[in-house]
Amino acid sequence: MTQHDDMVTKILDTNHAILQEFFIGQASGRYYDGTCWQLYWDQQDDTLFIYQEVSCNSWLQRDDHSLRLIVSYSGYCDIPEEELFHEGDCVDDFGYAEWLEFIASAIEDAIDREHNC
């Protein structure tokens, strides 16, 4: 248990739909279209949102530093069709629980960075 577990759990729970949408985007290969897909945490209201940029050399920011980039995917992929997520598949079969642990850790890191700035 870390000092920010309750906050991370709240963020994950209240943003379940957007997390699942973002996971499916990368598991289906849809996010590997040559652009940069980013998941941000808005610290003003603890929401997560998806943003698409032409390049990972660009990102969103605010003067008060209340937007935190959590993860991004870019480039192209050559994944066999049978390994891609398809509508009707179960996200758990594609490592969703493990991915959520990764996202929780990334949010924890963002909280730590916020408190160290």
PDB file as gemmi writes it, atoms N, CA and C in Angstrom:
CRYST1    1.000    1.000    1.000  90.00  90.00  90.00 P 1                      
ATOM      1  N   MET A   1       0.837  -1.189   0.000  1.00  0.00           N  
ATOM      2  CA  MET A   1       0.000   0.000   0.000  1.00  0.00           C  
ATOM      3  C   MET A   1       0.881   1.252   0.000  1.00  0.00           C  
ATOM      4  N   THR A   2       0.510   2.189  -0.834  1.00  0.00           N  
ATOM      5  CA  THR A   2       1.237   3.452  -0.865  1.00  0.00           C  
ATOM      6  C   THR A   2       0.350   4.540  -0.285  1.00  0.00           C  
ATOM      7  N   GLN A   3       0.942   5.683  -0.071  1.00  0.00           N  
ATOM      8  CA  GLN A   3       0.203   6.774   0.557  1.00  0.00           C  
ATOM      9  C   GLN A   3      -0.913   7.334  -0.318  1.00  0.00           C  
ATOM     10  N   HIS A   4      -0.864   7.057  -1.610  1.00  0.00           N  
ATOM     11  CA  HIS A   4      -1.856   7.626  -2.530  1.00  0.00           C  
ATOM     12  C   HIS A   4      -2.855   6.595  -3.049  1.00  0.00           C  
ATOM     13  N   ASP A   5      -2.886   5.407  -2.451  1.00  0.00           N  
ATOM     14  CA  ASP A   5      -3.738   4.332  -2.965  1.00  0.00           C  
ATOM     15  C   ASP A   5      -5.210   4.718  -3.070  1.00  0.00           C  
ATOM     16  N   ASP A   6      -5.745   5.397  -2.055  1.00  0.00           N  
ATOM     17  CA  ASP A   6      -7.166   5.767  -2.087  1.00  0.00           C  
ATOM     18  C   ASP A   6      -7.467   6.695  -3.256  1.00  0.00           C  
ATOM     19  N   MET A   7      -6.583   7.645  -3.491  1.00  0.00           N  
ATOM     20  CA  MET A   7      -6.782   8.589  -4.590  1.00  0.00           C  
ATOM     21  C   MET A   7      -6.697   7.876  -5.938  1.00  0.00           C  
ATOM     22  N   VAL A   8      -5.713   7.001  -6.094  1.00  0.00           N  
ATOM     23  CA  VAL A   8      -5.551   6.253  -7.342  1.00  0.00           C  
ATOM     24  C   VAL A   8      -6.770   5.369  -7.582  1.00  0.00           C  
ATOM     25  N   THR A   9      -7.227   4.676  -6.552  1.00  0.00           N  
ATOM     26  CA  THR A   9      -8.404   3.809  -6.678  1.00  0.00           C  
ATOM     27  C   THR A   9      -9.624   4.618  -7.096  1.00  0.00           C  
ATOM     28  N   LYS A  10      -9.810   5.789  -6.501  1.00  0.00           N  
ATOM     29  CA  LYS A  10     -10.944   6.653  -6.860  1.00  0.00           C  
ATOM     30  C   LYS A  10     -10.860   7.075  -8.326  1.00  0.00           C  
ATOM     31  N   ILE A  11      -9.675   7.461  -8.777  1.00  0.00           N  
ATOM     32  CA  ILE A  11      -9.500   7.884 -10.170  1.00  0.00           C  
ATOM     33  C   ILE A  11      -9.805   6.728 -11.115  1.00  0.00           C  
ATOM     34  N   LEU A  12      -9.294   5.538 -10.804  1.00  0.00           N  
ATOM     35  CA  LEU A  12      -9.548   4.369 -11.655  1.00  0.00           C  
ATOM     36  C   LEU A  12     -11.035   4.021 -11.677  1.00  0.00           C  
ATOM     37  N   ASP A  13     -11.665   4.031 -10.515  1.00  0.00           N  
ATOM     38  CA  ASP A  13     -13.081   3.653 -10.428  1.00  0.00           C  
ATOM     39  C   ASP A  13     -13.991   4.636 -11.161  1.00  0.00           C  
ATOM     40  N   THR A  14     -13.732   5.927 -11.017  1.00  0.00           N  
ATOM     41  CA  THR A  14     -14.626   6.914 -11.636  1.00  0.00           C  
ATOM     42  C   THR A  14     -14.368   7.095 -13.127  1.00  0.00           C  
ATOM     43  N   ASN A  15     -13.269   6.551 -13.614  1.00  0.00           N  
ATOM     44  CA  ASN A  15     -12.925   6.696 -15.029  1.00  0.00           C  
ATOM     45  C   ASN A  15     -12.873   5.353 -15.746  1.00  0.00           C  
ATOM     46  N   HIS A  16     -13.639   4.395 -15.251  1.00  0.00           N  
ATOM     47  CA  HIS A  16     -13.613   3.036 -15.801  1.00  0.00           C  
ATOM     48  C   HIS A  16     -13.887   3.004 -17.307  1.00  0.00           C  
ATOM     49  N   ALA A  17     -14.890   3.715 -17.754  1.00  0.00           N  
ATOM     50  CA  ALA A  17     -15.273   3.663 -19.175  1.00  0.00           C  
ATOM     51  C   ALA A  17     -14.166   4.197 -20.079  1.00  0.00           C  
ATOM     52  N   ILE A  18     -13.539   5.302 -19.701  1.00  0.00           N  
ATOM     53  CA  ILE A  18     -12.488   5.882 -20.541  1.00  0.00           C  
ATOM     54  C   ILE A  18     -11.247   4.999 -20.526  1.00  0.00           C  
ATOM     55  N   LEU A  19     -10.966   4.365 -19.387  1.00  0.00           N  
ATOM     56  CA  LEU A  19      -9.831   3.440 -19.313  1.00  0.00           C  
ATOM     57  C   LEU A  19     -10.048   2.246 -20.229  1.00  0.00           C  
ATOM     58  N   GLN A  20     -11.252   1.707 -20.195  1.00  0.00           N  
ATOM     59  CA  GLN A  20     -11.548   0.566 -21.056  1.00  0.00           C  
ATOM     60  C   GLN A  20     -11.484   0.973 -22.534  1.00  0.00           C  
ATOM     61  N   GLU A  21     -11.995   2.143 -22.861  1.00  0.00           N  
ATOM     62  CA  GLU A  21     -11.933   2.630 -24.245  1.00  0.00           C  
ATOM     63  C   GLU A  21     -10.480   2.776 -24.709  1.00  0.00           C  
ATOM     64  N   PHE A  22      -9.642   3.337 -23.852  1.00  0.00           N  
ATOM     65  CA  PHE A  22      -8.235   3.534 -24.216  1.00  0.00           C  
ATOM     66  C   PHE A  22      -7.522   2.189 -24.375  1.00  0.00           C  
ATOM     67  N   PHE A  23      -7.797   1.258 -23.468  1.00  0.00           N  
ATOM     68  CA  PHE A  23      -7.188  -0.071 -23.561  1.00  0.00           C  
ATOM     69  C   PHE A  23      -7.600  -0.768 -24.853  1.00  0.00           C  
ATOM     70  N   ILE A  24      -8.876  -0.718 -25.172  1.00  0.00           N  
ATOM     71  CA  ILE A  24      -9.370  -1.367 -26.393  1.00  0.00           C  
ATOM     72  C   ILE A  24      -8.742  -0.723 -27.627  1.00  0.00           C  
ATOM     73  N   GLY A  25      -8.530   0.583 -27.593  1.00  0.00           N  
ATOM     74  CA  GLY A  25      -7.887   1.261 -28.719  1.00  0.00           C  
ATOM     75  C   GLY A  25      -6.515   0.705 -29.028  1.00  0.00           C  
ATOM     76  N   GLN A  26      -5.740   0.435 -27.987  1.00  0.00           N  
ATOM     77  CA  GLN A  26      -4.408  -0.115 -28.240  1.00  0.00           C  
ATOM     78  C   GLN A  26      -4.453  -1.620 -28.465  1.00  0.00           C  
ATOM     79  N   ALA A  27      -5.327  -2.341 -27.772  1.00  0.00           N  
ATOM     80  CA  ALA A  27      -5.405  -3.802 -27.942  1.00  0.00           C  
ATOM     81  C   ALA A  27      -5.962  -4.194 -29.307  1.00  0.00           C  
ATOM     82  N   SER A  28      -6.760  -3.316 -29.897  1.00  0.00           N  
ATOM     83  CA  SER A  28      -7.336  -3.597 -31.213  1.00  0.00           C  
ATOM     84  C   SER A  28      -6.407  -3.170 -32.350  1.00  0.00           C  
ATOM     85  N   GLY A  29      -5.343  -2.450 -32.000  1.00  0.00           N  
ATOM     86  CA  GLY A  29      -4.430  -1.940 -33.018  1.00  0.00           C  
ATOM     87  C   GLY A  29      -4.874  -0.615 -33.606  1.00  0.00           C  
ATOM     88  N   ARG A  30      -6.056  -0.134 -33.208  1.00  0.00           N  
ATOM     89  CA  ARG A  30      -6.606   1.111 -33.751  1.00  0.00           C  
ATOM     90  C   ARG A  30      -5.716   2.316 -33.443  1.00  0.00           C  
ATOM     91  N   TYR A  31      -5.010   2.280 -32.309  1.00  0.00           N  
ATOM     92  CA  TYR A  31      -4.169   3.412 -31.915  1.00  0.00           C  
ATOM     93  C   TYR A  31      -2.791   3.388 -32.564  1.00  0.00           C  
ATOM     94  N   TYR A  32      -2.522   2.394 -33.370  1.00  0.00           N  
ATOM     95  CA  TYR A  32      -1.232   2.322 -34.060  1.00  0.00           C  
ATOM     96  C   TYR A  32      -1.416   2.747 -35.511  1.00  0.00           C  
ATOM     97  N   ASP A  33      -1.833   3.989 -35.675  1.00  0.00           N  
ATOM     98  CA  ASP A  33      -2.139   4.532 -37.002  1.00  0.00           C  
ATOM     99  C   ASP A  33      -1.133   5.594 -37.432  1.00  0.00           C  
ATOM    100  N   GLY A  34      -0.013   5.677 -36.728  1.00  0.00           N  
ATOM    101  CA  GLY A  34       1.009   6.662 -37.055  1.00  0.00           C  
ATOM    102  C   GLY A  34       0.878   7.963 -36.295  1.00  0.00           C  
ATOM    103  N   THR A  35      -0.221   8.132 -35.560  1.00  0.00           N  
ATOM    104  CA  THR A  35      -0.387   9.316 -34.723  1.00  0.00           C  
ATOM    105  C   THR A  35      -0.080   8.931 -33.280  1.00  0.00           C  
ATOM    106  N   CYS A  36      -0.213   9.870 -32.378  1.00  0.00           N  
ATOM    107  CA  CYS A  36       0.084   9.634 -30.970  1.00  0.00           C  
ATOM    108  C   CYS A  36      -1.206   9.736 -30.154  1.00  0.00           C  
ATOM    109  N   TRP A  37      -1.570   8.650 -29.504  1.00  0.00           N  
ATOM    110  CA  TRP A  37      -2.760   8.610 -28.653  1.00  0.00           C  
ATOM    111  C   TRP A  37      -2.300   8.734 -27.208  1.00  0.00           C  
ATOM    112  N   GLN A  38      -2.889   9.680 -26.478  1.00  0.00           N  
ATOM    113  CA  GLN A  38      -2.435   9.982 -25.129  1.00  0.00           C  
ATOM    114  C   GLN A  38      -3.586   9.911 -24.134  1.00  0.00           C  
ATOM    115  N   LEU A  39      -3.268   9.420 -22.942  1.00  0.00           N  
ATOM    116  CA  LEU A  39      -4.219   9.389 -21.838  1.00  0.00           C  
ATOM    117  C   LEU A  39      -3.745  10.399 -20.799  1.00  0.00           C  
ATOM    118  N   TYR A  40      -4.605  11.373 -20.510  1.00  0.00           N  
ATOM    119  CA  TYR A  40      -4.274  12.436 -19.564  1.00  0.00           C  
ATOM    120  C   TYR A  40      -5.122  12.337 -18.306  1.00  0.00           C  
ATOM    121  N   TRP A  41      -4.541  12.816 -17.204  1.00  0.00           N  
ATOM    122  CA  TRP A  41      -5.245  12.990 -15.942  1.00  0.00           C  
ATOM    123  C   TRP A  41      -5.423  14.489 -15.720  1.00  0.00           C  
ATOM    124  N   ASP A  42      -6.674  14.922 -15.606  1.00  0.00           N  
ATOM    125  CA  ASP A  42      -6.999  16.315 -15.299  1.00  0.00           C  
ATOM    126  C   ASP A  42      -7.126  16.420 -13.780  1.00  0.00           C  
ATOM    127  N   GLN A  43      -6.170  17.055 -13.156  1.00  0.00           N  
ATOM    128  CA  GLN A  43      -6.139  17.136 -11.700  1.00  0.00           C  
ATOM    129  C   GLN A  43      -7.203  18.068 -11.132  1.00  0.00           C  
ATOM    130  N   GLN A  44      -7.805  18.898 -11.960  1.00  0.00           N  
ATOM    131  CA  GLN A  44      -8.836  19.805 -11.461  1.00  0.00           C  
ATOM    132  C   GLN A  44     -10.109  19.059 -11.087  1.00  0.00           C  
ATOM    133  N   ASP A  45     -10.418  17.981 -11.814  1.00  0.00           N  
ATOM    134  CA  ASP A  45     -11.639  17.228 -11.500  1.00  0.00           C  
ATOM    135  C   ASP A  45     -11.408  15.717 -11.432  1.00  0.00           C  
ATOM    136  N   ASP A  46     -10.151  15.290 -11.442  1.00  0.00           N  
ATOM    137  CA  ASP A  46      -9.764  13.873 -11.357  1.00  0.00           C  
ATOM    138  C   ASP A  46     -10.349  13.014 -12.472  1.00  0.00           C  
ATOM    139  N   THR A  47     -10.556  13.612 -13.631  1.00  0.00           N  
ATOM    140  CA  THR A  47     -11.013  12.820 -14.773  1.00  0.00           C  
ATOM    141  C   THR A  47      -9.826  12.444 -15.647  1.00  0.00           C  
ATOM    142  N   LEU A  48     -10.003  11.371 -16.388  1.00  0.00           N  
ATOM    143  CA  LEU A  48      -9.046  10.948 -17.403  1.00  0.00           C  
ATOM    144  C   LEU A  48      -9.682  11.206 -18.754  1.00  0.00           C  
ATOM    145  N   PHE A  49      -8.869  11.563 -19.734  1.00  0.00           N  
ATOM    146  CA  PHE A  49      -9.404  11.746 -21.078  1.00  0.00           C  
ATOM    147  C   PHE A  49      -8.362  11.354 -22.111  1.00  0.00           C  
ATOM    148  N   ILE A  50      -8.857  11.016 -23.294  1.00  0.00           N  
ATOM    149  CA  ILE A  50      -8.022  10.582 -24.412  1.00  0.00           C  
ATOM    150  C   ILE A  50      -7.819  11.764 -25.346  1.00  0.00           C  
ATOM    151  N   TYR A  51      -6.595  11.900 -25.830  1.00  0.00           N  
ATOM    152  CA  TYR A  51      -6.268  12.973 -26.761  1.00  0.00           C  
ATOM    153  C   TYR A  51      -5.383  12.400 -27.860  1.00  0.00           C  
ATOM    154  N   GLN A  52      -5.630  12.812 -29.086  1.00  0.00           N  
ATOM    155  CA  GLN A  52      -4.838  12.351 -30.224  1.00  0.00           C  
ATOM    156  C   GLN A  52      -4.027  13.513 -30.776  1.00  0.00           C  
ATOM    157  N   GLU A  53      -2.729  13.294 -30.945  1.00  0.00           N  
ATOM    158  CA  GLU A  53      -1.811  14.291 -31.512  1.00  0.00           C  
ATOM    159  C   GLU A  53      -1.174  13.709 -32.760  1.00  0.00           C  
ATOM    160  N   VAL A  54      -0.698  14.556 -33.616  1.00  0.00           N  
ATOM    161  CA  VAL A  54       0.003  14.115 -34.821  1.00  0.00           C  
ATOM    162  C   VAL A  54       1.316  13.442 -34.441  1.00  0.00           C  
ATOM    163  N   SER A  55       1.939  13.911 -33.379  1.00  0.00           N  
ATOM    164  CA  SER A  55       3.257  13.428 -32.970  1.00  0.00           C  
ATOM    165  C   SER A  55       3.343  13.391 -31.450  1.00  0.00           C  
ATOM    166  N   CYS A  56       4.163  12.495 -30.927  1.00  0.00           N  
ATOM    167  CA  CYS A  56       4.390  12.469 -29.477  1.00  0.00           C  
ATOM    168  C   CYS A  56       5.324  13.592 -29.034  1.00  0.00           C  
ATOM    169  N   ASN A  57       5.771  14.401 -29.980  1.00  0.00           N  
ATOM    170  CA  ASN A  57       6.577  15.569 -29.640  1.00  0.00           C  
ATOM    171  C   ASN A  57       5.697  16.741 -29.224  1.00  0.00           C  
ATOM    172  N   SER A  58       4.386  16.535 -29.241  1.00  0.00           N  
ATOM    173  CA  SER A  58       3.425  17.553 -28.819  1.00  0.00           C  
ATOM    174  C   SER A  58       2.603  16.990 -27.669  1.00  0.00           C  
ATOM    175  N   TRP A  59       2.173  17.853 -26.783  1.00  0.00           N  
ATOM    176  CA  TRP A  59       1.360  17.421 -25.665  1.00  0.00           C  
ATOM    177  C   TRP A  59       0.546  18.599 -25.154  1.00  0.00           C  
ATOM    178  N   LEU A  60      -0.425  18.279 -24.333  1.00  0.00           N  
ATOM    179  CA  LEU A  60      -1.267  19.307 -23.723  1.00  0.00           C  
ATOM    180  C   LEU A  60      -0.648  19.757 -22.409  1.00  0.00           C  
ATOM    181  N   GLN A  61      -0.856  21.015 -22.083  1.00  0.00           N  
ATOM    182  CA  GLN A  61      -0.409  21.510 -20.788  1.00  0.00           C  
ATOM    183  C   GLN A  61      -1.231  22.731 -20.403  1.00  0.00           C  
ATOM    184  N   ARG A  62      -1.232  23.022 -19.124  1.00  0.00           N  
ATOM    185  CA  ARG A  62      -1.884  24.218 -18.593  1.00  0.00           C  
ATOM    186  C   ARG A  62      -0.852  25.022 -17.814  1.00  0.00           C  
ATOM    187  N   ASP A  63      -1.125  26.287 -17.673  1.00  0.00           N  
ATOM    188  CA  ASP A  63      -0.212  27.145 -16.909  1.00  0.00           C  
ATOM    189  C   ASP A  63      -0.069  26.686 -15.463  1.00  0.00           C  
ATOM    190  N   ASP A  64      -1.131  26.107 -14.902  1.00  0.00           N  
ATOM    191  CA  ASP A  64      -1.072  25.658 -13.505  1.00  0.00           C  
ATOM    192  C   ASP A  64      -0.572  24.216 -13.372  1.00  0.00           C  
ATOM    193  N   HIS A  65      -0.166  23.600 -14.481  1.00  0.00           N  
ATOM    194  CA  HIS A  65       0.390  22.234 -14.510  1.00  0.00           C  
ATOM    195  C   HIS A  65      -0.595  21.179 -13.998  1.00  0.00           C  
ATOM    196  N   SER A  66      -1.878  21.400 -14.196  1.00  0.00           N  
ATOM    197  CA  SER A  66      -2.891  20.483 -13.677  1.00  0.00           C  
ATOM    198  C   SER A  66      -3.271  19.368 -14.650  1.00  0.00           C  
ATOM    199  N   LEU A  67      -2.594  19.273 -15.784  1.00  0.00           N  
ATOM    200  CA  LEU A  67      -2.775  18.143 -16.697  1.00  0.00           C  
ATOM    201  C   LEU A  67      -1.531  17.276 -16.633  1.00  0.00           C  
ATOM    202  N   ARG A  68      -1.729  15.975 -16.479  1.00  0.00           N  
ATOM    203  CA  ARG A  68      -0.601  15.048 -16.421  1.00  0.00           C  
ATOM    204  C   ARG A  68      -0.782  13.967 -17.475  1.00  0.00           C  
ATOM    205  N   LEU A  69       0.232  13.794 -18.310  1.00  0.00           N  
ATOM    206  CA  LEU A  69       0.228  12.707 -19.285  1.00  0.00           C  
ATOM    207  C   LEU A  69       0.503  11.410 -18.537  1.00  0.00           C  
ATOM    208  N   ILE A  70      -0.374  10.431 -18.702  1.00  0.00           N  
ATOM    209  CA  ILE A  70      -0.235   9.153 -18.011  1.00  0.00           C  
ATOM    210  C   ILE A  70       0.457   8.130 -18.898  1.00  0.00           C  
ATOM    211  N   VAL A  71      -0.006   8.003 -20.134  1.00  0.00           N  
ATOM    212  CA  VAL A  71       0.589   7.038 -21.067  1.00  0.00           C  
ATOM    213  C   VAL A  71       0.247   7.468 -22.486  1.00  0.00           C  
ATOM    214  N   SER A  72       1.087   7.061 -23.427  1.00  0.00           N  
ATOM    215  CA  SER A  72       0.795   7.341 -24.832  1.00  0.00           C  
ATOM    216  C   SER A  72       1.212   6.156 -25.689  1.00  0.00           C  
ATOM    217  N   TYR A  73       0.551   6.013 -26.825  1.00  0.00           N  
ATOM    218  CA  TYR A  73       0.866   4.981 -27.816  1.00  0.00           C  
ATOM    219  C   TYR A  73       0.992   5.662 -29.165  1.00  0.00           C  
ATOM    220  N   SER A  74       1.980   5.229 -29.928  1.00  0.00           N  
ATOM    221  CA  SER A  74       2.148   5.801 -31.258  1.00  0.00           C  
ATOM    222  C   SER A  74       2.842   4.803 -32.165  1.00  0.00           C  
ATOM    223  N   GLY A  75       2.911   5.165 -33.423  1.00  0.00           N  
ATOM    224  CA  GLY A  75       3.607   4.326 -34.393  1.00  0.00           C  
ATOM    225  C   GLY A  75       2.658   3.414 -35.139  1.00  0.00           C  
ATOM    226  N   TYR A  76       3.204   2.314 -35.565  1.00  0.00           N  
ATOM    227  CA  TYR A  76       2.450   1.322 -36.328  1.00  0.00           C  
ATOM    228  C   TYR A  76       2.674  -0.041 -35.694  1.00  0.00           C  
ATOM    229  N   CYS A  77       1.776  -0.978 -35.943  1.00  0.00           N  
ATOM    230  CA  CYS A  77       1.971  -2.331 -35.420  1.00  0.00           C  
ATOM    231  C   CYS A  77       1.675  -3.342 -36.514  1.00  0.00           C  
ATOM    232  N   ASP A  78       2.291  -4.464 -36.377  1.00  0.00           N  
ATOM    233  CA  ASP A  78       2.087  -5.574 -37.303  1.00  0.00           C  
ATOM    234  C   ASP A  78       1.727  -6.797 -36.468  1.00  0.00           C  
ATOM    235  N   ILE A  79       0.559  -6.729 -35.846  1.00  0.00           N  
ATOM    236  CA  ILE A  79       0.097  -7.803 -34.970  1.00  0.00           C  
ATOM    237  C   ILE A  79      -0.838  -8.703 -35.763  1.00  0.00           C  
ATOM    238  N   PRO A  80      -0.637 -10.019 -35.666  1.00  0.00           N  
ATOM    239  CA  PRO A  80      -1.538 -10.934 -36.380  1.00  0.00           C  
ATOM    240  C   PRO A  80      -2.999 -10.698 -35.977  1.00  0.00           C  
ATOM    241  N   GLU A  81      -3.878 -10.804 -36.919  1.00  0.00           N  
ATOM    242  CA  GLU A  81      -5.306 -10.542 -36.710  1.00  0.00           C  
ATOM    243  C   GLU A  81      -5.871 -11.310 -35.515  1.00  0.00           C  
ATOM    244  N   GLU A  82      -5.455 -12.553 -35.339  1.00  0.00           N  
ATOM    245  CA  GLU A  82      -6.001 -13.375 -34.253  1.00  0.00           C  
ATOM    246  C   GLU A  82      -5.529 -12.911 -32.869  1.00  0.00           C  
ATOM    247  N   GLU A  83      -4.534 -12.039 -32.808  1.00  0.00           N  
ATOM    248  CA  GLU A  83      -4.048 -11.526 -31.529  1.00  0.00           C  
ATOM    249  C   GLU A  83      -4.623 -10.153 -31.190  1.00  0.00           C  
ATOM    250  N   LEU A  84      -5.394  -9.572 -32.098  1.00  0.00           N  
ATOM    251  CA  LEU A  84      -6.000  -8.266 -31.867  1.00  0.00           C  
ATOM    252  C   LEU A  84      -7.345  -8.396 -31.160  1.00  0.00           C  
ATOM    253  N   PHE A  85      -7.688  -7.401 -30.366  1.00  0.00           N  
ATOM    254  CA  PHE A  85      -8.989  -7.326 -29.722  1.00  0.00           C  
ATOM    255  C   PHE A  85     -10.042  -7.037 -30.782  1.00  0.00           C  
ATOM    256  N   HIS A  86     -11.161  -7.746 -30.706  1.00  0.00           N  
ATOM    257  CA  HIS A  86     -12.293  -7.506 -31.604  1.00  0.00           C  
ATOM    258  C   HIS A  86     -13.543  -7.267 -30.767  1.00  0.00           C  
ATOM    259  N   GLU A  87     -14.484  -6.514 -31.309  1.00  0.00           N  
ATOM    260  CA  GLU A  87     -15.758  -6.263 -30.632  1.00  0.00           C  
ATOM    261  C   GLU A  87     -16.339  -7.591 -30.159  1.00  0.00           C  
ATOM    262  N   GLY A  88     -16.728  -7.650 -28.905  1.00  0.00           N  
ATOM    263  CA  GLY A  88     -17.282  -8.869 -28.337  1.00  0.00           C  
ATOM    264  C   GLY A  88     -16.268  -9.682 -27.551  1.00  0.00           C  
ATOM    265  N   ASP A  89     -14.977  -9.410 -27.744  1.00  0.00           N  
ATOM    266  CA  ASP A  89     -13.944 -10.084 -26.960  1.00  0.00           C  
ATOM    267  C   ASP A  89     -13.988  -9.569 -25.526  1.00  0.00           C  
ATOM    268  N   CYS A  90     -13.462 -10.353 -24.609  1.00  0.00           N  
ATOM    269  CA  CYS A  90     -13.370  -9.954 -23.204  1.00  0.00           C  
ATOM    270  C   CYS A  90     -12.023  -9.264 -22.978  1.00  0.00           C  
ATOM    271  N   VAL A  91     -12.041  -8.052 -22.444  1.00  0.00           N  
ATOM    272  CA  VAL A  91     -10.793  -7.314 -22.242  1.00  0.00           C  
ATOM    273  C   VAL A  91      -9.839  -8.051 -21.310  1.00  0.00           C  
ATOM    274  N   ASP A  92     -10.393  -8.835 -20.385  1.00  0.00           N  
ATOM    275  CA  ASP A  92      -9.542  -9.578 -19.459  1.00  0.00           C  
ATOM    276  C   ASP A  92      -8.658 -10.585 -20.177  1.00  0.00           C  
ATOM    277  N   ASP A  93      -9.106 -11.067 -21.321  1.00  0.00           N  
ATOM    278  CA  ASP A  93      -8.310 -12.019 -22.103  1.00  0.00           C  
ATOM    279  C   ASP A  93      -7.117 -11.348 -22.779  1.00  0.00           C  
ATOM    280  N   PHE A  94      -7.057 -10.041 -22.741  1.00  0.00           N  
ATOM    281  CA  PHE A  94      -5.990  -9.291 -23.409  1.00  0.00           C  
ATOM    282  C   PHE A  94      -5.085  -8.559 -22.414  1.00  0.00           C  
ATOM    283  N   GLY A  95      -5.167  -8.940 -21.128  1.00  0.00           N  
ATOM    284  CA  GLY A  95      -4.280  -8.357 -20.121  1.00  0.00           C  
ATOM    285  C   GLY A  95      -4.761  -7.056 -19.510  1.00  0.00           C  
ATOM    286  N   TYR A  96      -6.071  -6.852 -19.484  1.00  0.00           N  
ATOM    287  CA  TYR A  96      -6.611  -5.594 -18.968  1.00  0.00           C  
ATOM    288  C   TYR A  96      -6.246  -5.363 -17.499  1.00  0.00           C  
ATOM    289  N   ALA A  97      -6.335  -6.390 -16.670  1.00  0.00           N  
ATOM    290  CA  ALA A  97      -6.027  -6.229 -15.243  1.00  0.00           C  
ATOM    291  C   ALA A  97      -4.572  -5.808 -15.044  1.00  0.00           C  
ATOM    292  N   GLU A  98      -3.673  -6.432 -15.782  1.00  0.00           N  
ATOM    293  CA  GLU A  98      -2.253  -6.081 -15.683  1.00  0.00           C  
ATOM    294  C   GLU A  98      -2.012  -4.658 -16.191  1.00  0.00           C  
ATOM    295  N   TRP A  99      -2.709  -4.289 -17.261  1.00  0.00           N  
ATOM    296  CA  TRP A  99      -2.578  -2.940 -17.807  1.00  0.00           C  
ATOM    297  C   TRP A  99      -3.073  -1.910 -16.794  1.00  0.00           C  
ATOM    298  N   LEU A 100      -4.183  -2.211 -16.090  1.00  0.00           N  
ATOM    299  CA  LEU A 100      -4.689  -1.290 -15.070  1.00  0.00           C  
ATOM    300  C   LEU A 100      -3.668  -1.092 -13.955  1.00  0.00           C  
ATOM    301  N   GLU A 101      -2.938  -2.149 -13.603  1.00  0.00           N  
ATOM    302  CA  GLU A 101      -1.882  -2.016 -12.598  1.00  0.00           C  
ATOM    303  C   GLU A 101      -0.802  -1.053 -13.090  1.00  0.00           C  
ATOM    304  N   PHE A 102      -0.457  -1.162 -14.371  1.00  0.00           N  
ATOM    305  CA  PHE A 102       0.512  -0.245 -14.972  1.00  0.00           C  
ATOM    306  C   PHE A 102      -0.001   1.193 -14.920  1.00  0.00           C  
ATOM    307  N   ILE A 103      -1.273   1.388 -15.260  1.00  0.00           N  
ATOM    308  CA  ILE A 103      -1.872   2.728 -15.244  1.00  0.00           C  
ATOM    309  C   ILE A 103      -1.916   3.271 -13.815  1.00  0.00           C  
ATOM    310  N   ALA A 104      -2.277   2.425 -12.852  1.00  0.00           N  
ATOM    311  CA  ALA A 104      -2.302   2.851 -11.449  1.00  0.00           C  
ATOM    312  C   ALA A 104      -0.921   3.335 -11.015  1.00  0.00           C  
ATOM    313  N   SER A 105       0.100   2.611 -11.414  1.00  0.00           N  
ATOM    314  CA  SER A 105       1.473   3.001 -11.091  1.00  0.00           C  
ATOM    315  C   SER A 105       1.840   4.330 -11.756  1.00  0.00           C  
ATOM    316  N   ALA A 106       1.409   4.526 -12.993  1.00  0.00           N  
ATOM    317  CA  ALA A 106       1.686   5.782 -13.703  1.00  0.00           C  
ATOM    318  C   ALA A 106       0.969   6.961 -13.038  1.00  0.00           C  
ATOM    319  N   ILE A 107      -0.249   6.742 -12.565  1.00  0.00           N  
ATOM    320  CA  ILE A 107      -0.981   7.798 -11.855  1.00  0.00           C  
ATOM    321  C   ILE A 107      -0.279   8.104 -10.533  1.00  0.00           C  
ATOM    322  N   GLU A 108       0.144   7.058  -9.848  1.00  0.00           N  
ATOM    323  CA  GLU A 108       0.901   7.234  -8.598  1.00  0.00           C  
ATOM    324  C   GLU A 108       2.154   8.084  -8.846  1.00  0.00           C  
ATOM    325  N   ASP A 109       2.865   7.786  -9.911  1.00  0.00           N  
ATOM    326  CA  ASP A 109       4.056   8.572 -10.262  1.00  0.00           C  
ATOM    327  C   ASP A 109       3.693  10.030 -10.540  1.00  0.00           C  
ATOM    328  N   ALA A 110       2.562  10.250 -11.217  1.00  0.00           N  
ATOM    329  CA  ALA A 110       2.121  11.618 -11.512  1.00  0.00           C  
ATOM    330  C   ALA A 110       1.783  12.368 -10.223  1.00  0.00           C  
ATOM    331  N   ILE A 111       1.172  11.680  -9.277  1.00  0.00           N  
ATOM    332  CA  ILE A 111       0.860  12.303  -7.985  1.00  0.00           C  
ATOM    333  C   ILE A 111       2.154  12.661  -7.262  1.00  0.00           C  
ATOM    334  N   ASP A 112       3.110  11.746  -7.276  1.00  0.00           N  
ATOM    335  CA  ASP A 112       4.399  12.015  -6.635  1.00  0.00           C  
ATOM    336  C   ASP A 112       5.098  13.209  -7.277  1.00  0.00           C  
ATOM    337  N   ARG A 113       5.057  13.291  -8.613  1.00  0.00           N  
ATOM    338  CA  ARG A 113       5.676  14.429  -9.307  1.00  0.00           C  
ATOM    339  C   ARG A 113       4.986  15.738  -8.915  1.00  0.00           C  
ATOM    340  N   GLU A 114       3.660  15.667  -8.769  1.00  0.00           N  
ATOM    341  CA  GLU A 114       2.908  16.866  -8.385  1.00  0.00           C  
ATOM    342  C   GLU A 114       3.373  17.366  -7.017  1.00  0.00           C  
ATOM    343  N   HIS A 115       3.571  16.450  -6.090  1.00  0.00           N  
ATOM    344  CA  HIS A 115       3.951  16.844  -4.735  1.00  0.00           C  
ATOM    345  C   HIS A 115       5.426  17.220  -4.617  1.00  0.00           C  
ATOM    346  N   ASN A 116       6.215  16.881  -5.616  1.00  0.00           N  
ATOM    347  CA  ASN A 116       7.640  17.213  -5.590  1.00  0.00           C  
ATOM    348  C   ASN A 116       7.963  18.466  -6.388  1.00  0.00           C  
ATOM    349  N   CYS A 117       6.947  19.077  -7.022  1.00  0.00           N  
ATOM    350  CA  CYS A 117       7.183  20.289  -7.828  1.00  0.00           C  
ATOM    351  C   CYS A 117       7.070  21.530  -6.987  1.00  0.00           C  
TER     352      CYS A 117                                                      
END                                                                             
